[in-house]
Amino acid sequence: MKILVTGANGYLGQGIVKALLDRGSEVIATDLNVGRVDSRADLKPCNIFEIQDPFKYFGKPDALLHLAWRDGFVHYSDAHIADLPGHYSFIKAMAEGGIGQIAVMGSMHEIGFFEGSINENTPCRPTTPYGIGKNALRELTKMVCGQKKAVFQWLRGYYIVGNSKYGSSIFSKISAAAEEGKEDFPFTLGQNQYDFIDYDEFCSQTASAVSQRGVNGIINICSGRPEKLADRVERFIKENRYPIKLRYGAFPDRPYDSKAIWGDNSKIERIIASEKPSLKV
């Protein structure tokens, strides 16, 4: 497959582009800057919001994987709403150009406050500009794909665990603090339970989802099980042998965070199972 990946220079984009290339896909990687993207990809630095005919400009790819998004970890940033028309116009132009498959990275924050397992039928009641912006783009993308008969895939991401200091997650911040020589890290009480997925597995699942067209709609990119935040962070510190301790109770829990929330992984498991060769006796 020939896959266009937007936001390719970002924290997620770098690993997902590599995962797609390792699978043998032809990848066109675009971002404002592509300095950290795997050099095996066809690198096209640009502002996608300024391209008039993006489908033609990017060489008429088979599929679009739209990762581009500003301030993903700053949930109240105005950019989530200000950029929404640009994302919609870009996706609409790709569909009108004739692309056959559109996959967009979503977020469990589209759901809002909820407790339990999330599947594709779970109602969305987002409570932050980030969740509202993502949810609006999901509905618009589904509408456009329906109008243009393109395959619609919404890849709903959960809590990614990785030790890159360049990310904005708590795990990246701990990695950066450890590198700076800090001995403690201010933390909440860490009692909430979330669906944590390791960075490499997240990238692999995303590559699997966009490399097929048999399973579509909302696909959770997740582990499928909840784990207490404090337990996962303590384990992360131990796994990376960081000489840093958590200062519990330094911050309150965010009022919009659920007490226990995780993804239903049945669809991504079905996709992964279909990739394995069947055993014939």
C-alpha positions as a printed NumPy array, in Angstrom:
array([[  0.   ,   0.   ,   0.   ],
       [  0.988,   3.598,  -0.615],
       [  0.118,   5.452,   2.596],
       [  0.272,   9.188,   3.26 ],
       [  1.068,   9.915,   6.917],
       [  0.509,  13.462,   8.195],
       [  2.107,  14.62 ,  11.448],
       [  4.934,  12.197,  10.642],
       [  7.576,  14.112,  12.613],
       [  5.591,  13.966,  15.849],
       [  6.018,  11.628,  18.796],
       [  3.546,   9.101,  17.395],
       [  4.302,   9.735,  13.742],
       [  7.949,   8.722,  13.971],
       [  7.192,   5.28 ,  15.379],
       [  4.152,   4.632,  13.178],
       [  6.025,   5.546,   9.982],
       [  8.781,   3.116,  10.973],
       [  6.24 ,   0.372,  11.724],
       [  4.579,   0.849,   8.321],
       [  7.915,   0.814,   6.495],
       [  8.989,  -2.335,   8.339],
       [  5.829,  -4.005,   7.031],
       [  6.811,  -3.154,   3.453],
       [  4.382,  -0.261,   2.904],
       [  5.344,   2.697,   0.737],
       [  5.074,   5.743,   3.008],
       [  4.774,   9.399,   2.068],
       [  5.593,  11.29 ,   5.269],
       [  4.619,  14.926,   5.716],
       [  4.882,  17.496,   8.496],
       [  6.062,  21.079,   8.877],
       [  9.496,  19.576,   9.519],
       [ 10.517,  15.967,   8.764],
       [ 13.98 ,  15.932,  10.334],
       [ 13.214,  13.044,  12.721],
       [ 11.318,  10.841,  10.229],
       [ 12.704,   7.519,   8.948],
       [ 14.665,   8.313,   5.775],
       [ 13.169,   5.308,   3.951],
       [  9.943,   7.296,   3.591],
       [  9.239,   9.789,   0.831],
       [  9.661,  12.982,   2.86 ],
       [  7.517,  16.003,   1.986],
       [  7.803,  18.913,   4.442],
       [  4.878,  21.32 ,   4.052],
       [  1.823,  22.87 ,   5.698],
       [ -0.99 ,  20.529,   4.646],
       [ -3.579,  23.247,   5.261],
       [ -2.055,  25.279,   2.394],
       [ -2.047,  22.557,  -0.298],
       [ -4.768,  23.159,  -2.905],
       [ -5.033,  19.604,  -4.343],
       [ -3.426,  17.381,  -1.691],
       [ -4.417,  14.054,  -3.279],
       [ -2.538,  14.924,  -6.466],
       [  0.285,  16.752,  -4.643],
       [  1.101,  13.678,  -2.548],
       [  1.097,  11.316,  -5.53 ],
       [ -2.407,   9.838,  -5.265],
       [ -1.845,   7.519,  -2.273],
       [ -4.048,   4.492,  -1.541],
       [ -4.697,   5.546,   2.049],
       [ -4.427,   8.566,   4.332],
       [ -3.333,   8.198,   7.952],
       [ -4.028,  11.599,   9.502],
       [ -2.005,  12.036,  12.699],
       [ -1.423,  15.798,  12.472],
       [ -2.755,  17.637,  15.538],
       [ -1.408,  20.488,  17.658],
       [ -1.258,  20.521,  21.467],
       [ -2.551,  16.995,  21.944],
       [ -1.609,  16.92 ,  25.634],
       [ -2.812,  20.479,  26.345],
       [ -6.473,  19.629,  26.635],
       [ -7.74 ,  23.203,  26.995],
       [ -5.681,  24.707,  24.163],
       [ -7.684,  26.879,  21.755],
       [ -5.787,  25.207,  18.877],
       [ -8.118,  22.193,  19.054],
       [-11.012,  24.34 ,  17.873],
       [ -9.079,  26.888,  15.798],
       [ -7.458,  24.168,  13.65 ],
       [-10.613,  22.114,  13.146],
       [-11.679,  23.801,   9.856],
       [ -8.209,  23.122,   8.437],
       [ -8.33 ,  19.417,   9.328],
       [-11.815,  19.104,   7.855],
       [-10.907,  20.913,   4.637],
       [ -7.782,  18.772,   4.163],
       [ -9.641,  15.485,   4.698],
       [-12.487,  16.62 ,   2.474],
       [-10.036,  17.579,  -0.308],
       [ -8.333,  14.173,  -0.072],
       [-11.712,  12.435,  -0.361],
       [-12.804,  14.606,  -3.276],
       [ -9.498,  13.862,  -4.989],
       [-10.348,  10.174,  -4.955],
       [ -8.528,   8.54 ,  -2.042],
       [-10.062,   5.192,  -1.146],
       [ -9.275,   4.964,   2.572],
       [ -9.106,   7.572,   5.325],
       [ -7.825,   6.708,   8.813],
       [ -7.607,   9.382,  11.505],
       [ -6.036,   9.181,  14.961],
       [ -8.652,   9.82 ,  17.614],
       [ -8.572,   9.827,  21.405],
       [-10.438,   8.284,  24.301],
       [-10.968,  11.884,  25.476],
       [-13.781,  12.07 ,  22.886],
       [-15.811,   9.966,  25.311],
       [-15.686,  12.383,  28.227],
       [-16.384,  11.169,  31.754],
       [-17.171,   7.455,  31.627],
       [-16.407,   4.395,  33.717],
       [-15.911,   0.948,  32.235],
       [-15.005,  -0.527,  28.865],
       [-15.329,   1.674,  25.752],
       [-16.486,   0.203,  22.457],
       [-17.554,   1.765,  19.159],
       [-21.106,   2.288,  20.443],
       [-20.169,   4.096,  23.666],
       [-21.764,   7.593,  23.622],
       [-19.386,  10.545,  23.273],
       [-19.818,  13.444,  25.69 ],
       [-16.462,  15.257,  25.55 ],
       [-15.743,  17.893,  28.18 ],
       [-12.533,  19.581,  26.929],
       [-11.636,  21.435,  23.707],
       [ -9.344,  18.527,  22.843],
       [-12.102,  15.933,  23.154],
       [-14.672,  18.192,  21.493],
       [-12.357,  18.934,  18.556],
       [-11.477,  15.277,  18.014],
       [-15.085,  14.165,  18.276],
       [-16.22 ,  16.805,  15.778],
       [-13.54 ,  15.709,  13.31 ],
       [-14.629,  12.09 ,  13.756],
       [-18.204,  12.922,  12.792],
       [-17.112,  15.092,   9.867],
       [-14.699,  12.454,   8.568],
       [-17.374,   9.767,   8.764],
       [-19.75 ,  12.021,   6.834],
       [-17.175,  12.761,   4.104],
       [-16.224,   9.09 ,   3.735],
       [-19.899,   8.175,   3.399],
       [-20.424,  10.779,   0.701],
       [-17.34 ,   9.767,  -1.301],
       [-17.555,   6.006,  -0.661],
       [-14.149,   5.92 ,   1.037],
       [-13.237,   3.446,   3.771],
       [-13.605,   5.164,   7.165],
       [-11.318,   4.216,  10.057],
       [-11.18 ,   6.125,  13.327],
       [ -8.258,   4.889,  15.434],
       [ -9.117,   5.75 ,  19.025],
       [ -5.909,   5.988,  21.04 ],
       [ -5.475,   5.402,  24.769],
       [ -2.621,   6.026,  27.238],
       [  0.764,   5.496,  25.573],
       [  3.803,   4.444,  27.61 ],
       [  7.18 ,   5.434,  26.169],
       [ 10.498,   6.769,  27.429],
       [ 11.052,   9.457,  24.805],
       [ 11.749,  12.789,  26.473],
       [ 10.222,  14.557,  23.452],
       [  6.626,  13.571,  24.191],
       [  4.216,  15.395,  26.492],
       [  2.835,  12.441,  28.449],
       [  3.665,  11.859,  32.11 ],
       [  6.077,   9.119,  31.022],
       [  7.996,  11.492,  28.742],
       [  8.075,  14.123,  31.486],
       [  9.496,  11.596,  33.96 ],
       [ 12.151,  10.586,  31.398],
       [ 13.112,  14.244,  30.903],
       [ 13.214,  14.847,  34.679],
       [ 15.437,  11.799,  35.211],
       [ 17.821,  12.99 ,  32.486],
       [ 18.005,  16.392,  34.187],
       [ 19.08 ,  14.656,  37.396],
       [ 15.944,  15.375,  39.415],
       [ 15.398,  13.09 ,  42.397],
       [ 11.633,  13.407,  42.738],
       [  8.642,  14.025,  40.508],
       [  5.421,  15.789,  41.617],
       [  2.462,  13.469,  41.132],
       [ -1.214,  12.952,  41.921],
       [ -2.352,  10.143,  44.226],
       [ -2.406,   7.951,  41.103],
       [ -5.49 ,   5.922,  42.024],
       [ -7.342,   6.258,  38.706],
       [ -7.206,   3.268,  36.364],
       [ -6.472,   3.618,  32.648],
       [ -5.759,   1.563,  29.555],
       [ -1.967,   1.728,  29.104],
       [ -0.251,   0.534,  25.935],
       [  3.483,   0.522,  25.236],
       [  4.679,   2.868,  22.49 ],
       [  5.964,   0.14 ,  20.149],
       [  2.745,  -1.852,  20.495],
       [  0.688,   1.274,  19.83 ],
       [  2.619,   1.92 ,  16.625],
       [  2.312,  -1.719,  15.568],
       [ -1.456,  -1.807,  16.166],
       [ -1.923,   1.434,  14.226],
       [  0.09 ,   0.062,  11.302],
       [ -1.983,  -3.136,  11.348],
       [ -5.277,  -1.217,  11.36 ],
       [ -4.433,   1.065,   8.433],
       [ -2.88 ,  -1.757,   6.375],
       [ -6.231,  -3.503,   5.918],
       [ -9.813,  -2.636,   4.932],
       [-11.782,  -5.56 ,   6.318],
       [-12.36 ,  -4.07 ,   9.793],
       [-13.422,  -0.437,   9.763],
       [-15.251,   2.259,  11.736],
       [-13.998,   3.038,  15.252],
       [-11.044,   0.824,  16.168],
       [ -9.578,   1.059,  19.666],
       [ -5.768,   1.125,  19.746],
       [ -5.347,  -0.19 ,  23.263],
       [ -4.387,  -3.022,  25.606],
       [ -7.984,  -3.852,  26.564],
       [ -7.397,  -3.811,  30.325],
       [ -7.258,  -1.184,  33.119],
       [ -4.291,  -0.573,  35.411],
       [ -3.861,   1.857,  38.299],
       [ -1.87 ,   4.94 ,  37.251],
       [  0.457,   4.764,  40.264],
       [  1.271,   1.093,  39.584],
       [  2.076,   1.709,  35.914],
       [  4.222,   4.769,  36.625],
       [  6.143,   3.002,  39.395],
       [  6.722,   0.07 ,  37.041],
       [  7.856,   2.46 ,  34.301],
       [ 10.431,   4.018,  36.648],
       [ 11.682,   0.564,  37.622],
       [ 11.804,  -0.688,  34.011],
       [ 13.979,   2.26 ,  33.   ],
       [ 16.055,   2.229,  36.212],
       [ 15.409,   5.895,  36.858],
       [ 16.737,   7.142,  40.238],
       [ 13.604,   9.188,  40.825],
       [ 10.741,   8.953,  43.309],
       [  7.137,  10.083,  42.982],
       [  5.945,  12.867,  45.272],
       [  2.371,  11.671,  45.796],
       [ -0.383,  14.232,  46.31 ],
       [  1.525,  17.199,  44.857],
       [ -1.243,  17.663,  42.28 ],
       [ -4.985,  16.949,  42.493],
       [ -6.621,  14.598,  40.02 ],
       [ -8.152,  16.389,  37.029],
       [-11.92 ,  16.65 ,  37.629],
       [-12.763,  15.391,  34.119],
       [-10.668,  12.2  ,  34.395],
       [-12.575,   8.949,  34.813],
       [-11.876,   6.694,  37.788],
       [-11.564,   3.55 ,  35.647],
       [-11.7  ,   3.493,  31.855],
       [-10.323,   1.14 ,  29.216],
       [-10.851,   0.132,  25.6  ],
       [-12.584,  -2.878,  24.114],
       [ -9.779,  -4.408,  22.031],
       [-11.861,  -7.002,  20.159],
       [-11.583,  -5.257,  16.766],
       [ -7.825,  -4.723,  16.837],
       [ -7.38 ,  -8.297,  18.069],
       [ -9.406,  -9.493,  15.075],
       [ -7.198,  -7.481,  12.739],
       [ -3.999,  -8.862,  14.28 ],
       [ -5.342, -12.42 ,  14.174],
       [ -6.098, -12.08 ,  10.461],
       [ -2.447, -11.249,   9.799],
       [ -1.198, -14.542,  11.212],
       [ -0.92 , -17.422,   8.711],
       [ -3.402, -20.214,   9.425],
       [ -2.016, -23.612,  10.333],
       [ -2.945, -26.346,   7.882],
       [ -2.759, -29.993,   8.917]])
